[in-house]
Amino acid sequence: MSSSPFHMSRRSLVLGGVGAAGISAVAPPFAWAQGRSETLLVVQELGPNSLDMQGVGSNQTVNGLSWNCYDRLLSYASKTLPDGTLSYDREKLAPELAESWEVAANGMSCTFRLRKDAKFHDGTPVTAKDVKWSFDRAVKVGGFPTFQMSAGSLDKPEQFVVVDDHTFRIDYVRKDKMLLFNVAVVVPFIINSELAKKNATAEDPWALAWLKNNEAGGGAYRIESWKPGSETVLARFDDWKSGPLPKIRRVIARDVPSGGTRRAMLERGDADLSSGFAPRDFDQLIREGKVKVSGVPIPNALWYVALNTAKPPFDNVKLRQAIAWAMPYEQIQSSAFFGRAVPMYGGAADVSKPVWPQPFPYVTDLDKAKALMKEAGFASGLETTLSLDTGTATVGEPTAILIQENLAKIGIKAGIEKIPGANWRTTLNKKELPLALNRFSGWLDYPEYYFYWNFHGNNSIFNISSYQNKEMDALIDKARFTADATEYDRCVKDFIALCIRDVPVVPLNQPIHDVAMQKGITGYEFWFHREPDYRQYVKG
């Protein structure tokens, strides 16, 4: 799930003003090892703030660490996109720790056969007991991991059964098309349970404190060293059995908050790979052609403005509609995103396809917005705040300023409130912000999955609009569990139409995930979690 990157603002300030000439003072070029072709050098805006993505407040980069250092039972197969980029295939599963799996004839359980030769990084054999402990942890630890498991009807430890050392079964509480796909996302990773339990306590049965700073996996890479705020080094685990042994032996990921510094390092050949630049930079990198850029629209993802529907003034639907007609959509697309996003405005008035995201019918129409302001009882205007995450300031700040200017034209005086990335998710979870500029992407590419997280009355941590509507809940629930394709299509179209009418959020665009790399690198694969999968990379 997309959570906004944390930001080390002081360090950004120190590095931010360094020109290319002064780079060596702060970010010395990498000392290339002899195995240059087997070492991947990554520069990233910020590294992991934890080694346990199930821990509270873990940032986006921790997902990548988990993906490379731990196995899951299943993964996704690959497919090639029209532009030649390799991507995960949302519709096909592939073996990982489980070499095979079989759904029962009645469709109410699935049995997994584990690889008999799989080992953890410390040499301990992987057994079904480890899988059971790891799944129990994911559904019991609370917060995001537990909610994510529930999105695929994985709710309680009783569902997870050790048949024998190398056979594991999941008993279903209901038929759910997302269940097995949910087994292949980042959350249910397999932990060396004996090692974790040795470091657990009565107050901390899931070893959260220990796993935050220690890795207990059996994935293709192990953590060689981790210096928070500075550098993470991964070394290939040569005894990995859950896939072809990676070509890259060592990954050095260095935290370089300044985009300008990262770009200069990439262009000079001092780094192999980076992402997280401003759209303007990617636009220039593509034009200049010194390095290659892969850009993929993120499935099930939106940049949007969330309106707090639970509190005045934005509990007024007419006022929310007024905001939707007042947004400077085209200016945001060109001046903040430089076209590196898919527009989500100016769509048809009627929802004819059960696909998400799709453009809402709103466009910039200040006359319509003013008329709705009047109908809503705000003819003389109002004052509010628009909040944004400083960790996304490269696009967030210009977007917020453009919105502020347009809202002023219809009598809304919106002060911009900048919230540090480290506090962003916690602040959003309180659901007190009147207007918030945010980005969300759903790992499972289903419309009802996005809506379950963002607009369902069970009020998940991502429903930052605090939107509650029984009609919406019924449509989402029906879409999640119906086996009737016609009913499914109708429910999806109906809940999208309801969202357009009620406007808990105003969609701006669908983000494109851009990654820049040296031309000699192949094997880049786009994943729903947007982190690099080092297992695939090859350096030419």
N, C-alpha and C positions, 0 to 999 in steps of 0.2 A: 504494500500500500504505500501510496506516496506520502511520506512525511517530509516536511520541509527540512533542508539541511541546517544543521547548527552552524553558527558562525563564530570564529574567534576574532572579534572585532579589533582588539588591540593589535594582534599580529597582522591583520589585514591592513591596518593603517601603516604599520612599519614597512610591510612589503609593497603596499599599494603604490607608494611614490617612487619605487625603484625603477629606473629606466633600464633598458637592455644592457647598457654599459656597466651598470652597477650590480648586475645579477650575481656575479660570482661571490660578492661579499655576503649575500644572504642565502643563496641557493647554489652551492658549488656544483659544477657539472659532475655527473655521476662518474665514479671510478669504475671504468668498464672492466668486468672480470674477463678472464680468458675466454669463457664460454659466452661471448657476446650474443651469438645466435640462439643461445638457450636461456638468456636472461631478458625478461621484459621489464622495461623501465616506465613506470606510470607516474604522471604528476596529476594530483587531484586537488580540488579546492579544499577539501578537508577529509581527514581519514576517520576511521571508526572511533566512536567514543566508548565502545564496549566490545567484548568478544561474544556476547550472547544476544542474538536478535530478539529473543523472547523477554529480555529484561526491560524494565520500565524505562522509557525515554531513549531507547537505542536509536541511532540516526540511520539515515538511508544507506550509508556505506557499509554498515554492519550486515545488511542483507547480502551484499556481495561476498563478504568474508564467510558467512554461513554457507552460501551456495558452493564455494570452492573448498571449504575445509570440512564440511559434513556431507554425508550422503542422505538422501531421502529414499523411501521405498521405490518410488517411481519418478520419472522425469517426463518431459514432453519430447516428442519426435521433432525433427527439423523440417523446414520447408524453405524454398527459395522464393523471395518476393520478386515482383515484376522487374525491379531495378537490379536484380542479381544479389541483393543482400540476403544472407542467411538469417532465418528467424525461427523461433519456436513455432510449432504448429498447435494452435489452441484446441484442435479437434482430435489429436492423436497422442496417446501415451507411449512411453518407452520404458524398458527396464532400467533400474539403477541397482539399489541393493537387492531388490527382489528380482530374480532372473525370470520369474513367471508369476502370473496371478490368474485367478479364476473366480468369476462371479457365480454364486449358487444358482441352481435352476429356478428357484423361487424369487431370485433377484434381491434377496434380503441379507446376503453376506458376501464377503470376498475373502478368498484364501491366498496368501502370498507365500511363495517358496523362496527362501533367502539363499544367497550364494553361500556355499559351504566353506569357501576359502577366504571370505572377507575378514579383515582384521582392522582393529583400531590402530591409531598411530603408535600406541605403546606396545603393540604386538598381541593384545588380547583378542581372541576370536569374537566376532559379532554374533550375538544370538537373538532369538525372538524375545528374550527377557529384556534386552536393551531397547528393542523396538517398543515393547509394551510400556516400559518406564518412560520413554521419550514421548509417546502419545499421551500417556496419563498426565505427564507434566504440561503438555501443550493445552489440554482441556481444563487443567486445574489451576494453572499459574495466574489466571485472571487477565483482565485488560485486553489489549489488542489480540494476542495469540489465541486466547480462548474464544473471542468473538469470531476470529477468522476461521477457527475450526468449526464453529457452529454454522457458518455460512455453507458448509457442506454436510450438515447434519451429523457432525462428529461432536457429541455432546458430553459423554461421560465415560469414565474408565471401564465400566462394565462392558462396553462395546469392543474392547481390545483384548484379544484372547491369545495366550501362548499355547499352541497346539503341541509343538515339540521344539527342540533347539533351533530348528531351521524352518519352522512353519508358524505363520502368524495369521490370525483371522480378525477381520473387522465385521462385527454384527451391526446391521443397519437398524436405526429406529424408524426409518421410513425410506421409501425409494427416493433418491435424490440424484439427478443427473450430474450435479457438481461434485459429488462425494469423492470419486476417484481422482478427478482433476485437482481437487483440493489437497489430496495426499501428495501431489507433486509440486505444491508451491513451497515457499521458503520456510514456513513455520514448522511443519512436522519433521524436523531433522533428527537424525539418529545419534544419540549421545552414548558414550561409554558409561553405562549406568553405575557399574561398580566403582569406577573412579570418581564419578560425581557424588555418589552416596557417601564415600569416604570423607568428602568435603562438605557434606550437608550437616545441618544442625536441627534440633527440635523446632527452633523458631524459623528455620530456613530449610524445609525438607527438600526443596528442589535445587538447592545449591546455587541460588541466584548470585549470592555474593562472590562465590568462588569462580563460577563460570563467566562472570563479568570480566575477570582478569586472566582466565585460563581457558584453553581450548581442550575439548575431550572428544574429538571427532575421529572419523575414519575416511574422510574425503580425499580427493586427489591431491590436495595440498595440506601441509601442516604449517602452523605459525612458527617461524624461526625466531622472529623478534617483533615486538610491538612497542613503539615509543609514542604514546598518545600525543597528538598535535604535531608529530614530526614525521614518523616513517613506520611502515608496516612491511615486513619481509616474509614472503611465503616460500617454502621449499617443497618441491614435488615429493609426494609420498610414493616411493618406488614399489611398494607392495599393494598399491591400490588395485582392486579387482572389479570395480563396478562399471568399468568402461575402458576404452583404449587409453594406454598410458600417455599423458600429455607430452607434447614436444618441448614445452617450456619447462625448464628445471627450476627456475627461480624467478620470483616476481618481486621487484622492489617498488613499492608504492609510496611516493613521497608527498607530504602535504605542503602545497604551495598555494596559499589563499589568493594571491594576486593573479588574475586572469592574464594580464599583460606579460608577467614573468613566465607563466606556463606556456603561453603562445610562443614567446621568444625561444624557450628551451626546445619546443617541438620543431619550430622552423629551422633551428640550428642543428637539429639532429641529436640534441642532448637528452631527449626523451622520446619514447616510442608511441605513447598514447595519452590522450587527455579528453575530458569532456567538461561540461559546465561553463563554457564560455558564453558571453553575451551573444544574442542572435546576430548582432552587427559583425562580431568577429567571425562567426561561422560563415556569414555571407561573404566576407572578404577572403577567408581561407579557401572557399569554394572557387571564387573568381581567380585567385592567384595560383591555385593548383600545385603548390609546393608539397602539400601533404594531401592525403585523401580523407574525405568526410563521408561518413555514412549517416543518413538522416531518415528515421522511420517515425511516422505518426504513431503516437502511443495509443494502443487500443484502449477503449473504455476510459479515456482520460479527458479532463476539461480544465482550462483556466476559467474561473467564474468569479462573480461577486455574490457572496452569500448575504441574504437579508434576514435579520433575526425576526422570524414570524411569531415568536412567543411574547414579544414585548413591544409596546408602542415606541415609535410610530409605525414600524414596519409590520405590525400585525394587521395592517390595513392593505388588503389585496390591490385596491386601486392605486395606492401609493407605490406598491411594488411594481405594478405594470407601468406606472409613470417612469420609474427608474429605468425599466427595460427599454422604453422608447427614447430615453435621454442619453444612452451610452454612445460614446464616439467610436463605434466599432471599427470603421475603416482606418481611422488615425492610429488606433491601438495596433492594428494589424501591420500597418506600414512603418510607423515611427518607433514602436516599442519592440515589435517582433521581427521586423525586416522580412516579413513574408515567411519566416520559419515556423509556421503554424497553419492549421487548417481552419478557415473561418467558420464560426458557428452562429451566424446571424443571417437574416434575409431568406430564411427557408419558406417552404409552402405553408399556407394557413392551416391546411389539414394534414394530419399525420397519416401517411399512406403506407409507410414501411415500418416493420418492427425492429428497427436498428438503432443503436446508440453508440456514440453520440450522433445526433443529427441537428442541423441548424434550426434554431427557433425562428419564428416569423418576424421577430422584432428587427427594426433597422433604426437609424437615427432619425427621429421625427419629433422635433422639439414642440411643435404645435400640439401634437397628440399628447405628449408628456404633460404640457401645461394644462390641457383640458382635463386630464385625469387627476392632476394635482388638485384642481378646483373641485372635481367630483369627490375626491377623498377628504375634502375639508381643509386643504393646506394651500389655499389660494395665495396666502401671504408668505408662503415658504416655511422653512424650518432649518434648525441647526442639528448636525450630527457628526459622527466621525467615521472615517474609512481607514481600516487597519490593514497593514501589510507586514509580511515577514522580511526582515532585513537580509535574511539569507537568500532571498530571491530578488534582491533589489535591482539587479541588472535589467530585468524586464518589469518587475513589480513597481519600481518607483516611477518610471515614465508613464506606465499604465495608470497608476493612481493619480498622477498630476493631470493627465488628460481627462480622467473621469471627474476629478474635482472641478476642472474648468467648465465642463459641460453641465454638471449638476447646478453650478452657480447660475447658469442661463435659465434654469426653471425655478430658481428661488431656493435651492437647497445649498446651504453653506456647510461644506464637509471638511472638517479638519483632518489632515492625514496623520495617523498615529503609527509610528514605526516600532515594531516589536522585535527584539533580538531573536534570531533563529533558535537559540537554546531554549527560549521560553514560549515559542510560538504554539507548539502543539498543546502545552499545558494551558495556555491562555484560551485557545480555541475550545478546549474541552469544558471550560466553565460556561460556554455558550452565552456570554454576556455582550459580545461585540455587536453593535448595531449593523455595521456593514464590514465585511471582510473580503479582501482579495486573496483567493486561495487556489491551489491546484490539487486535484485528486485524481488518482488513477486506480482502477480496480484490476487486481491481478487476474481474476477470472473474467474472460471476455464475454459476459452475458449482461444484457440490459438490466435484468432483475437483480443481478448481483450489485451493480452500481447503485440501483435504487434502494436495495435492502440496506446498504451501508449509509446512504445519504438522506433518504427521505422516509424511512419506515418509522412508525410510531414507537418501536422498541428503543428508539433514540440512541443509536450507537454513538461512539465518540466522534464519528465523522459527520453526524447530522448536525452541522454547526448552525444551520438555520433553525434548529429546534422545531422542525416542521412536523405537525401532527395532523393526520387526516385518515379517518377510518376507511374511507373509500380507497385511498391510496394503498393502505395496508392490505386490504382484501385483494386488490389487483396484483400487488407484488407477490403475496403468498400464493395466489392461484398460479401465477406465471412460474414460480419456483417449482411447484410440485405437480402441475397438470401433465398428463401423458398425451393430451389431445393437441395436436399441432395447430388446429384452427383456433381453439380456445386460447392457446399460448399467444399466437399472433395478435388476437384481439386484445388480450390483457396488456401486452407490451405497448401496443398503439394507444390504448386508453390511458395507461399511466403516464406516458410521455405527453399526451394531450392535456392531462390534468396538471402536469408540471408546468407546461407552457401557460396555462390559464392562471395557476396559483403563484407562479414565479417565486419559489423559495430561493432559487438562485438565478442569476442572469449569466448564461454561458457567453464567453468571449471567443474562445477558440479551442481547438484540440492541439495540444503541444506536439512538436516534433522532437524526438530524442536524437541529438546530433553527437557524434563521436569523431574526433580527429585522430589520425594515426599515420605513421610512416607508410610510404607506398609499398615497402617490402613485406608488410604484415598481412597475413591472410588468416581466415578462420574466425573473423569477428562474427558473433551471432547476437542478434537482438533478442532480449528477454523481457518478459512482462515486468520484472523487478528493476530493469534498466541498468543493472550492474554488469561489469565484464565477467564473462565465463572464461577464465584463463585456460581451462582444459582444452579449448578448441584452437587456441592461437598457434600460429607458426610464423617464425621470422625467416624471411628469404635472405 
